[in-house]
Amino acid sequence: MQYALRGCKDWSDQHLPLTTTSDEAAKMFDISIAQYVNWRNDPSVGGVDGSLTRMLSADPDFLLGHALNVGLQVLSTTTAAWVNPMLQSQVDDLRTALDKSTATEREKSHCRAVLLWADGQMGAATQEWEDILVTHPTDLMALKMAHDSYFYLGWPIEMRDSVARVLPVWSASMPLASRLWGMHAFGLVETNLYRQAEKEARRGLELDPKDAWATHALSHVFEMETRVPEGLQFISTTLGDWESNEMLACHLFWHWALLHLEQGEGDAALDLWQGQIVPKAIQSGQMLDIVDAASLLWRMKFEGVDAPVDLCRQLSDVCQPHSDDHALSFNDAHVVMALLGGGKRDEAKHVVLSAENHCTTRPLADYPLKQSTAILNAFIAYNSGDFDTAVATLLPHRCRLLPIGGSCAQRDVFTQLLMMSTIQSTHYQHWVRPLLLERQASRIDSPMTKRLIARAMAAHLINDIPATGGLVSVRST
C-alpha cells in the first residue's frame, strides 16, 4: 500500500494544518486515514492499531490524533462507550483535552463530532463534519466519517450529496482522490440512481481496480437490478483485487452469496457462508462481519437451506456479548437473528428489553425504538412459529425502516421476513398478493420473487400475478 506520507508542512500546504510539531505523528495520522479509507490493515505499520499507537507515541498531545483514535472505535459500532469503560475513559480524556486545547477550529470541530457520536448523537455529529467540509472540502476524515454515519442513520440523500458537494474541488493528484468515486457511487445506488452509480463505480475501478468501496458499490447495482449472471462474473473474476482488503472482504463474499441466493443456488451460498463469512466473523469479531453472517443465515433459512448447527452456535456465542451494546438498532436486529439461529431465544428476548431500557436512559440517542423493537419481536415471533404476530408487528413499519440504517440490500432481509411470515400466516394471507406486487415492482425480473409467487400459488393463496411490462424499469437510460 502506497501513502503520501505527509509531514506537518505538507498538511499545512494543503490547507489542512495539524496542531503537532511531530512529522512522525503527522505521517502516522496520514497512514491511519489511508487504511481506514482503503478498508485494509497494512502489516508494515502494524495495521490501523499500530499506526495509531505510533502516532500518539510520537505526540501524546496531538488532539486530532486522539479524535481519530476514538472516532474509529465508535464508528466501528463493535463497541460503545456506555458499555466499555476503557473507551469511556478515552472519550472523557478527549473531552478534557478539547477544553484545554489551542488546536485549530477544524480540529476542535472534529473532536466535538466524535464526542457527539460517542454519546449516541450521530445526526448532530454529521453536522459538525459538514461544517468542516464547507471550509475544508478536502478533509477526508470529515468526509469519510460523515459518509459512514449517514449509512448508519439511513440518510442516503445526505450520503450521496455530501460527496457530490466536494467532488469538484478535488484534483486527481490529491492523496486518495480516486476513492471519492466509489463513495459517491454508493450514495447514488442507495438513492436508486443505478445508471449513475454504475458509471461512478466503474470510473473509480478504472483508476484503481483494488478500490474495495467502488467494487462494493457496483455489487449493489447488480444486486438491486437483479443482474445476477453479470454480478457473479464480476465479483468472482475480481476476487484477486478485493480479497486483500480484509476489512470489507467478508462483506463482498456476502454480496457474492446474495447473488447465488437470488438465483436459487442455496448450496453455493451455504459454501460461502461456512467457508468464508462465518470464519471471518468469528476471527475478526467486527460487527460488519457479524452482521453479514447473521443476515445470510436467515436468508438461507427463508430459502430452505439448513446451516450447520455448530457454526450457528459459534456465531451466536460471538454475538451474545453485544446484547447490551445498542450502538446501532441495525446491529441489534442482527444480534437477535444470530442468537435465535443459535437456539438462544431467551437471550434474544433480553436484547429487546435492554434496547427499551437503553432508550429510556439515553433519550437523545439516534435510536429508532419503534422500528427496532418491531423488527426484533417479529424475528422472535417467526422463530417460534407465530407468523401472525410477526406480520402484525412488522407490517405497519414496512415502509418506514430507513432509520434502522444499512443499505437497501441489507434491509431486504426484513422484507423477506415479512413476506415469509405473511405466506405462512393464518389471518394475514390477504396481504400476500399486495406484498408480492410491491416486491415485483421494485425488483424487476427477480428470480427470488418469481419463486415466492410460485410458492404462494402452490398454496392457493393467489391465482396469479400480472407481469410488470407496464412499469417503467429503473434500468432505463
Disulfide bonds with the S-S distance in Angstrom:
none
